[in-house]
């Protein structure tokens, strides 16, 4: 489950970027893997999601949200959960150095 303690609240201006997202009307199946999906199927789904993200006008805001709220699942802002975890780990290491 997503840790919502990091979310800024229900104030509209925090969330208005979502109304301009390229994925807004595409459904979640392209961005969140089903249970047990692995290998080539997962890679293809992730690549399809990243293609949507690549042309998205709010990609940076989406990624900022995913990183700040520690979204655990799905492709957000063009990064998979593993890519986001690696980025957060690198940022944590840089802060400790």
Phi and psi in degrees as a GROMACS rama.xvg file:
@    title "Ramachandran Plot"
@    xaxis  label "Phi"
@    yaxis  label "Psi"
@TYPE xy
-68.3911  138.895  UNK-2
-81.1864  102.003  UNK-3
-84.0758  -1.76842  UNK-4
-66.9924  -17.835  UNK-5
-90.6582  -7.23129  UNK-6
-74.7378  146.305  UNK-7
-75.5025  -13.6215  UNK-8
118.649  -175.577  UNK-9
-90.6901  8.38695  UNK-10
-63.2783  127.33  UNK-11
-52.7693  -43.9562  UNK-12
-64.2039  -19.9729  UNK-13
-72.558  -23.7841  UNK-14
-115.968  -3.14553  UNK-15
-62.8189  -22.8543  UNK-16
-58.4233  -30.8941  UNK-17
-63.4859  -28.5049  UNK-18
-69.0923  -17.0548  UNK-19
-104.546  4.64013  UNK-20
-69.7641  139.516  UNK-21
-63.4522  -24.8406  UNK-22
-90.2236  -2.48948  UNK-23
-47.7562  -43.4206  UNK-24
-108.1  18.1445  UNK-25
-96.5882  -9.23649  UNK-26
81.4499  168.267  UNK-27
-92.5744  -14.4436  UNK-28
-58.5651  -31.8853  UNK-29
-73.2473  -23.3776  UNK-30
-106.858  -15.3386  UNK-31
-128.521  124.876  UNK-32
-76.8703  143.326  UNK-33
-72.6267  159.285  UNK-34
-54.7077  133.137  UNK-35
84.5089  -4.50899  UNK-36
-70.2377  130.025  UNK-37
-145.622  173.18  UNK-38
58.5132  -137.865  UNK-39
-60.775  -38.0813  UNK-40
-60.9301  -44.8553  UNK-41
-67.8597  -42.2019  UNK-42
-59.8533  -41.9674  UNK-43
-66.6283  -41.8733  UNK-44
-65.5191  -44.7822  UNK-45
-59.9925  -41.8353  UNK-46
-63.9621  -39.7987  UNK-47
-64.2578  -41.7518  UNK-48
-64.0007  -42.9797  UNK-49
-65.0641  -30.8785  UNK-50
-64.9905  -38.9845  UNK-51
-63.724  -46.6261  UNK-52
-62.1604  -35.6277  UNK-53
-57.284  -34.1352  UNK-54
-101.397  11.8918  UNK-55
-82.6607  131.318  UNK-56
-71.8348  -13.7789  UNK-57
-118.274  25.7996  UNK-58
-55.9872  -44.907  UNK-59
-63.4909  -42.7989  UNK-60
-64.6855  -38.9123  UNK-61
-63.1964  -46.7265  UNK-62
-65.7109  -41.7925  UNK-63
-57.3157  -44.0175  UNK-64
-60.2109  -48.8574  UNK-65
-61.6979  -40.2772  UNK-66
-71.7586  -43.4706  UNK-67
-71.9918  -29.1647  UNK-68
-98.2503  2.21615  UNK-69
55.0733  48.3982  UNK-70
-55.6798  126.041  UNK-71
-91.1759  -17.3412  UNK-72
-134.421  151.978  UNK-73
89.0024  172.136  UNK-74
-94.0169  122.623  UNK-75
-131.092  130.406  UNK-76
58.7826  24.9492  UNK-77
86.5269  6.85509  UNK-78
-122.389  141.491  UNK-79
-76.8649  171.266  UNK-80
-60.6674  -37.6359  UNK-81
-66.7953  -39.761  UNK-82
-67.3195  -38.2364  UNK-83
-67.7034  -42.1588  UNK-84
-60.5438  -41.3861  UNK-85
-63.6358  -41.7877  UNK-86
-64.2998  -43.2913  UNK-87
-64.5052  -39.1044  UNK-88
-64.4545  -43.0447  UNK-89
-62.9932  -42.0184  UNK-90
-64.7776  -39.0654  UNK-91
-65.0025  -41.0711  UNK-92
-65.071  -39.554  UNK-93
-66.041  -36.7184  UNK-94
-69.0625  -33.4181  UNK-95
-78.5693  -20.5299  UNK-96
